[in-house]
Every structure is written in C-alpha cells, then in structure tokens.
Amino acid sequence: MFSFTHLRSLAVRGAPRAAKHVSSKAPLASPRPGHLRLASTATAKSPMTLPTFSMQNKVALVTGAARGLGNEFCRAFVESGCNSLAIVDLKEEEAQKAAEELKTEFVDNGTFSKGELNVIGIGCDVSSEVSVQKAFKVATEEFGRVDSVVASAGIVENYAAFDYPFDRIKRLYDINVHGSFFTAREAARRMIPDGGGSIVLVSSMSAQIINVPQPQTPYNASKAAVRHMAASLAVEWAKKNVRVNSLSPGYMLTKLTRTILEHDQELRRTWEALTPMGKMGEPEDLKGAVIFLASDASKFVTGTDLRVDGGYCII
C-alpha cells in the first residue's frame, strides 16, 4: 500500500484578522495591456486573443492554492489579467507566503506595476462551513465582491478498501465533498446579489473511470460526487446567473507526483500506457481550461464537466 496527497487540505486557525485598509468601494486596479509579456519583451506586440478570456477587473478566489494545481490556477488568473486574487489554504502563513511570491514574480517580470496587483492569503478549513464563511468575509471585505471561485482543495490516499481507516475516509469526504459544497454555496451567496459569477469545482477523471493499479475507492466516489454536485448546483442557480462547472484533470505531473514517481518508474509507465496520448499532463495544461470556465468566454456554459486527461476516459 502506498499513500500520497495530490492537493493540500485547508484549515483555518480561527485567529482574528486585522481590518483591511482597502475599501470595498475602491476601484480595482487595471493591469497593463498584454498581461503575458515579460520585462525583456515589454516592447513586443502582445499576442491576440479573444477579449472574453480576459480576467481583467475580475476578483478571483481559489482554495487549496498555496501549492500544486490550485497555485497553478492562481498563476493562470494573474497571467490572464486578474489583479484581485485571494489564495486560500490550510495554513494562513503558507497562503500569505504564496500570495507574496506571486506578487513579487509578476511585478518583477513587468506584467504589473508595483501596487497594481493585490493578492491576499487566507487561512481556511474547507471542511468547516464556519471557516469557509470567514474566508469569504475576508475576501469580500478586501475586494468588495467575488466573480470567479475555484474549489481546488482536496486530498487523495491509496488504501485497499478493507484497510482504509474510517477516520481517514471521513476526513477525505469532509474535505473533498463537503468542502466543495461549502465553497460553492458561500460563493453563490456572494455572487447572486452582485449579478452572478462563475464557480469551478475541481473533480477528476477518477469520477468516471477506475484508476489502476492503485486502490482509491473513497477518493473516486468523492470526485464523482463533486462532478454531479456541480451539475446539480448549475441547474439550481442557472436563472440567478451563477454558472457552476467542474474541471476533471487526468494524471498531472505536479511537484509531489514527480517526487513519488521518481521512486516508482513502473507506476509512471503504467499510467502513461493507459493514456492515449502516451504521457502525463503538465500542470500548466490546465490553465486554458480553468480560464475558459472562469471567464466570460464560457458565459453560456454551465453544468459541464471539462476533462483534461490526454484521452484517458475515452477508451
């Protein structure tokens, strides 16, 4: 039996936060045109793209975002023009560190000027509804609203069914299923009075197939629940202009997964052989998908599951 976690779970410590200095009525800073350019190519012509894919002047919040795929989603938002972003994760200090690193990188490379990019880190336990409510309160006090939310917090463990301890099964469902629901519900509560928004629940290809050779029945079932949750909420909130979709990654070479596979090359060969494209995905392969779902480019898309799996689920 082997066990690993692809994404971090979230937990808030309950410590009170100081009042924010940014008024909820303050205008959002706008990034410079051409938000993908580096300082060394600042004079180069920006690539053309559909304006509806832009996240400029939108407020985004991502859970499970201090590292891994959640952090990759945050980078995609900033690269697409988002300059108001909340990074939410288990430990507040890690979320704040990730926020500072993101700001420093995109100011240093010339994408934004100093003071244009506002990224905050928030500690939160998504398995606690009260904690999720506090996190959204902090975000909306800082930014005034929230337009796009990605529920990326989740864990995976690999136990045979007979060996899986019940307390760990419960923890997995509390984070993966209940956490996604609490995040989506609180997002919608904030979005509906403001005219709508987009919610992306991170599911998995494991919602549709059975992973082999590793045993992970509770995880697979939890991600199937998340996928169907997104579709159900999409119907419930469709006329309120809140779109809910799910994003289902396949095998992705996150830093953690790379470390694990360095010691198990046979497992990597198995996963690649089962994927029609013959390889695992890179985290950045998800950027376009999450921006599509979170932006106005998908304004008539709701209740959809978008798989990014190299074709794994089609055979």
N, C-alpha and C positions, 0 to 999 in steps of 0.2 A: 504494500500500500504506500502511495506517495501522496503528499498533500501540498497544495500551494494556493496562493491567493492572487488572482489577476488584478483586482481593484481593491482599494482600501475601503474599509467601513468607516463610518463617520460617528463621532461622539462629541457632544458639547460638554464643557466642564461646568457650565452654569455660572461662570463669573460674570459680573455686571460689566457692561461696556460703557466707556465714556461717551458723552453726547457728541454727535458728529458736527463738524464745522461747515459742512456743505448743505445749503438749503435745498429742500425738496423742490423748490420752485426755481432753482438756479438753472440757467440754460446749459445744455450738455455741450461740452467742447467738441469741435469737429476736427477729425484728423485731416492731415494734408491729403490732397488728391494723390492717387497712386499708392495705396497703402501697402503694397507688396514690395516697394523698392527698398534697396539698401542704400546706405550713405554713399558708397562708392559709385552707385549708378543713379544718383539723385537727378541728374540731368537727362537721363534716358527717358524715352517715351514710355508711358505706363501701358501695360497690356490692356487691350479692350475686353470688356466683359459685360454681361447684362447688368444693368443697374439694380434689378430686383434681388440680385445675390448679395448686394452690399448690406453690411450690418452697421453702417454708419448711423450715428444718433440713436441706436437701439441699446437698451440695457439688458445684459445677459447675466444669468446665474447658472453655475454648473456645480453639481455635487460630486464628491469623490474626485476633486480636481487638483489636489496638491501634487499629484504624480500620475503616471500611467495614462490611460486613454482619456480620462477626464481632463488632465492637463493639456493633452493634445487638442481637445475640443476648445479649450480656452485660447490656445495659440491660434487656432483657426478663426475664432471670432475676432481677435485683435488684427490678424492679417487681413480680415475682410472689412475692417473699418470700425469695429466696435471699440469705443473708448470709455465705456462704463460697464465694469465687469466685476462680479462677485465670485471669488473662488471659495468654495465651501468644502471642508474636510473635517475628519475626526478631531485632530488636534489643531487648535486655533493657531499655535505658533508655527506649525507647518504650513497652514493655509496662508498666513501672513507672509512667511518667507517666500512661498511660491508667487504671491502677488508682487512682492518687491522685485524678485528676479525677473518676472515678466515685464514689469515697467522699465526696469533698467535696460533689458535687452532691446526693447522696441524704441526706447528713446536714444540709446547709444547707436543703433543702426540707422537712425534718421527717419524711421517710419512716423514717429510722433515727436513733437517738440516737448520740452520739459513742461509739465503742468497740463498737457492736453489729455494724457492717459490716466484715468482713475480706476485702479484695480485694488479691491479690498479683499482681505482674507477673513473668513468667518468660521469659527468652530461650531460644529453641529453633529448631533447623533440622529441620523435619519430614521432610526428605529423608534425614536421618541417623537410623538406628534408635537409636544410642547417645545422640544428643541428645534424642530423644523419651523414652527411658528416664530420662534425668537430669531432664527436666522433670516427669515423673510422680513421681519420687522426691521432688523439692522439694515438689510439691503435697501428697503424702500425708504427708510429714513435718510440713507445716504444719497440715493439716486432719484427718489420720488415715484418710481414705478418700476415694473419689470416687464420686458417684452418677450424675451425668449429664455426658456428654462430647459436645462438638460439634466435629467436624473441619471447620473452615471455611477453613483455609489453602489458597490456590490462586492460580494466575495464568492469564491468557489473553493471547494475542498473535494478531495478524492478519497472516499471510503466505500468499501463494499457495503451493500445495504444492511447486512447482518452486523456489521462492525460500527456503523455510524452512531455515535453517542447522541442521545435525544437533545441534550442541551445545545449541541452544536447545530443540529438540524433546526431547532427553534431560532437560534441566532441567525442562521442563514436566511430563513424566511422573514424574520423581523427586519433585516437589512434590505434584502433583495425585493421582497414583495411589499411589505408594509411601508418600508422607506420610500419606494417609488410612489405608492399611493399617497402618503402624507405630502410628499414633494409636489405631486401633480395637483392635489386638492388645494394646497396653500397657494400655489402659483395661480390657479384659476380664480381663487377668491380675490386675488390682487388684480388679475387681468380683466375680469368681466366688468368691473366699474370703470376701467380705463379704455374700454372698447375692444378688448381682445388681446390675443397673443398666440405664441406657439410653444408647445410643450413636447419635448422629445424624451421618451423613456428608452433607456438602453436595455435591450433584450439580448438575444444571442441566437446564433444559428442552432444552438442546443435546444431552443424552443421547438424545433421542427425535426431534428434528427437525434439519433442516439450516438453519442461520442464513444469511440473505441480507440485504444484499449482501456482507457481509464474509467473507473466506475464513478458516477456522479449523479445519481438519480434525483436527489433533492434539488440540486442546482438546476438540472434540466427542467424539472417541474416548475421551479420558481421563475425561470425565464419564459416558460410557456404562459404562466400566469401574467407576467408583465406584458407580453405581447397582446394577450386578449384584453388586459386591463386598458391598454392604450386604445384599442378599437372600441371598447365599451364607453370609455370616457369621451371619445371623439363624437359618438352619437349623442351622448347626453349634453355636451356643451357646444354642439355644432352651430346652433342658432344664436349662441351667445358670442360667436366669432372667436372662440378658443379652439385652436386646432391641436390635436393630440396624435402623434405618430410614434412608431417605435423604430429603433435602429438596431439591426442584428449583425454584429461582427462575426466573422469566422475566426480562424486561428491567427492571432496577431503577434508579431514579434516585439512585444514590449520589453523593457529592460529586464523585468522579472522573468518573463518567459524565456528570454535569451539565456539568462543565467542558468535556469533549470535545464534547458535543452543542451547546454554545453556539457552536462554530465549524463545526458541520455540521448545520444545521437540516433539511436534506433527509434525512439519515440518521434523524433522530428521527421525521420524518413517515412514513418507510418503516416503521420499527419499529411505530409506533402504528397504521398502517393494517393491518398484518399481525396485530394483536392484536384479537380480537373485542370486547373492552371499550373499544377505541379510545384507550387510554392506556398509559403505562408505570407500573409499580408504585413505590410509595414503600418505602424500607427497613423502615419500621415495619409494613408489610403482612405481613411475615414473622414478627412477634412471636408472634402466636397460634399459628401453625403449629409454630414451634420449641418453644414451651412445651407444646403438646399432645404432641409426640413425646418430649420430655424428662421429662415429669411422669408421675404415676400415672394421669392421665386416659387414657393410651394403654397401660395395663398388659397388654392382650390384643392389642396391635398390634405386629407385628414383620415385617420383610421387605417393608415397604410403602414406596413412593415417593410422597411428597406434593408435588404440583405447585402452585406459587403463581405463575401465569403469565398471568392475565387471560384464560384460554381459548385461548392461542396454540396449544397442542398438539392441540386437538380439531378443527381444520379443516385 
